[in-house]
């Protein structure tokens, strides 16, 4: 099936027929097939940022995952307490690949799991006293830690612990910032509220708390890059080569001081608008710092973004920008020359978090690939409004798609490449459909910037054109598997 | 243009380039980092005896624990039954984490749903979520049974699963007959093994009770001579295959109670199914009439064992993970005893071959000081294996080791096992400690080898000790779980892993005159 609007509308309807009435009524609102009207004026009808249906395999996580896993966790010189039972911290330990320079356990605490490991008594009597002791012990164990954040898990909110009071008291006692973050997993409908809560905590507890010795006209921040596989480094290098000075990087390879001095920048450059738009909005209002959303996936979008950034500065920067593009373009063209013929007209389905489903479209297009279905885990209306104009007519747009929906679309649309997360990955391996894990770059990366695009192109070719897919023998030729006796 | 001409470097080499090294240095001016001197001093201090003492005296903070929470184990347990959908009652993030965590270990899909409870459920309870969830999941994923476990959220607000499921039936979203097993798995009690136990017991007791069968152990034409076997929270699909091989050699009939090997080792056929293999639901009530039950993780399966020996009035043999020659000997002797069947010659022969291999390798193992981390039953097996090869366990950490079975605590059993061997005299068993404690131990009292999960890699790297990955989770190596580590064949696999790690280490450290060809 191709990109016929009517056919795809019918396809979506057919898929939704499997649901009970109530769930079907809800799920219908989360789909839209891109038509001319929607693309031109981006009249977005997709419902988003509302509750997932119980009992479906939603790809979504929780507020804790948004705060600890995404925003706070990568701040490397602070210790982040997973406050509550042992599980949440264990599952989010090191799995998001936020690279950070430093010595683990000494001045870098990113790939660690520090938890209050709640027991039954903590639920009965509350965990506040224990929390204070934990903070003291953290300063004993990690003397170079610059601060502490308390990432609350579900029970903390339910039993009514006052983590704010403990943090305030202990911040004074230990003379360091201690940030309570109310990111209990039951709050909100997805990770997204966790991002918001985490941003608010940055705003309230660290922003504007330090000064930058010397400010300059070219000072910028990188906001919303989590340095997956080194993405932020591959981005930063371009901004610096252009003559800008990156004074803070949030939050991949980030440090407390960078959070504290970021208000001195002249411009905020935001990559993941979904997770940190709250921050740039606030900084615009509070400090008058303008912001710009940029996209460093694929050369086309990277050129566009670099020029848009340079346009906000003087002729020197603009000249540097053009020279830099001229330097990199032949290499990027060579990458495309090599890989485009191998990937031309391959169809792609994306279902990623809240940015990449949109931002990576350009990179796929640079390689001649066609996005035929795209959706977000936890996006909001503005994400869909931005995405629709980037799509071809007939593309299926889907919000919080369930495992069942993704599998059906894949079967019915003859998809050549699926980009999604680890929960989805092995399903597609069973189906014999090329798959790339696009939350953590399938343990590769970086994918941002010019250095990143080379890796991206190579990885997509490796995935789509691997001979292993041809080895999948169809069902029926296999002996049925016998379990037990 | 060739690949080389494009010079494509990924993160393994790209950031070693000078321009990125410069970037890193330049960024420091904004990081307000500690000075190099401070960092070096703190690093040295963290490796000191003084630090270790402080580390061991901390009371409340837990750093890098080697355990997960209960419902993760329940999800794995539910996937051990035919066409059973794991169903997690609580906030949806937990379920996403369980699915990711298990998938990262097995490199396989983990089908599981959640009730997606949010603030309103926190206030009013999650009954509506559970009822809607049952309706949706049964319609979409067509399971033959749903197996519900709770999360800490549902436990704190006190949701009553039994009455909620009853109400779902009254509302007609599922029929009166539709099987829904459940268990309570608060994340703030025990660990993943506790949750595994709770769900196995939940499913066995539920399917047995509703069947109306009255257990008569050793009776019934179908099940009289059968043996029930439970592997427990089993991270190795290869162990299921090895056990099948052993039971097949005995030519005994058996039922595996909880067999997730199908789900976690399914073929790529071009089509995905939600359910692969698993214990047949109809076999569960019949299991009450089996000859006896053999449990291979006695600390893990505590409540299930109590249930089986109590309610099914069945003879129960409870072992720990049968690793090593003696561990496997015990396994075979136990099967022989329970079934009255002789130990098959083919296994005795296999034993001889593996003993031969152990002899070949023993010079490289003897006296090697080893650190061990894992779940209680695995550790009992590993300690036994080390002792019989002449390796010397030194540091043993079991974060979730505060368990007992028949009033024998894991720690006491482990210590008795070690005390009985001259190779165990140096060992200390640390229960309830974490991998940050292990880091201090590795740095202050050096060993030759560490054995444990991927999470141990950080401490092992700091202490420059090679790590042999055994247990759960193994995220950073492929296909380890497909090879058995139990039985004689498993012992051979474990031996190969360990001895070749040691030989590799020799090659890494030797050069010139002692970079040797033959070993």
Interface residues (C-beta under 8 A of the other chain):
Chain A: X18 X19 X20 X22 X23 X51 X52 X53 X54 X55 X56 X57 X58 X59 X60 X61 X62 X63 X64 X65 X77 X81 X84 X85 X86 X87 X88 X90 X91 X92 X93 X95 X99 X101 X102 X103 X104 X105 X106 X107 X111 X112 X113 X114 X115 X116 X117 X118 X119 X120 X122 X123 X130 X133 X134 X137 X138 X140 X141 X143 X144 X146 X153 X154 X155 X157 X158 X159 X185 X186 X187 X188 X189 X191 X210 X212 X229 X230 X233 X234 X236 X237 X240 X246 X247 X248 X249 X253 X255 X256 X257 X258 X261 X331 X334 X335 X337 X338 X402 X403 X404 X407 X421 X422 X423 X425 X426 X427 X428 X429 X430 X431 X432 X444 X445 X446 X451 X454 X455 X458 X472 X473 X474 X475 X478 X481 X483 X484 X485
Chain B: X1 X3 X5 X6 X7 X8 X9 X10 X11 X14 X15 X19 X20 X23 X24 X26 X27 X30 X31 X32 X33 X34 X38 X39 X42 X43 X45 X46 X54 X55 X58 X59 X60 X61 X62 X63 X64 X65 X67 X68 X69 X70 X71 X72 X82 X87 X90 X91 X92 X93 X94 X96 X97 X98 X99 X100 X101 X103 X104 X107 X108 X109 X110 X111 X112 X113 X114 X115 X116 X117 X118 X119 X121 X122 X129 X130 X132 X133 X134 X135 X136 X137 X138 X139 X140 X141 X151 X152 X153 X156 X157 X173 X186 X187 X188 X189 X191 X244 X247 X253 X254 X255 X256 X259 X261 X262 X266 X267 X268 X269 X270 X271 X272 X273 X276 X277 X278 X279 X280 X283 X436 X439 X455 X458 X462 X475
